[in-house]
């Protein structure tokens, strides 16, 4: 996030950087829409990586994929459990 003004109201003072990139390129950010990172990498804040999507068409495929990958990685890093046969 980037501070864009200092009114004392944090909801007005701070903006997402990807929103600023979009707006500075002369694009609109209408209500009921959000910006989606095409490659799923929220650190890749370039205009080419941003896509405006209506809220009802919100793509979850990359978020679900990343969540599943993270879950699998966590499971792989856990030590094997052994069954005590006594």
Rosetta blueprint (number, residue, H / E / L):
1 X L
2 X E
3 X E
4 X L
5 X L
6 X L
7 X L
8 X L
9 X L
10 X H
11 X H
12 X H
13 X H
14 X E
15 X E
16 X L
17 X H
18 X H
19 X H
20 X H
21 X H
22 X H
23 X H
24 X H
25 X L
26 X L
27 X L
28 X L
29 X L
30 X L
31 X L
32 X L
33 X E
34 X E
35 X E
36 X E
37 X E
38 X L
39 X L
40 X L
41 X L
42 X L
43 X L
44 X L
45 X L
46 X L
47 X H
48 X H
49 X H
50 X E
51 X E
52 X E
53 X E
54 X E
55 X H
56 X H
57 X H
58 X L
59 X L
60 X L
61 X H
62 X H
63 X H
64 X H
65 X H
66 X H
67 X H
68 X H
69 X H
70 X H
71 X H
72 X H
73 X H
74 X H
75 X H
76 X H
77 X L
78 X L
79 X L
80 X L
81 X L
82 X L
83 X L
84 X L
85 X L
86 X L
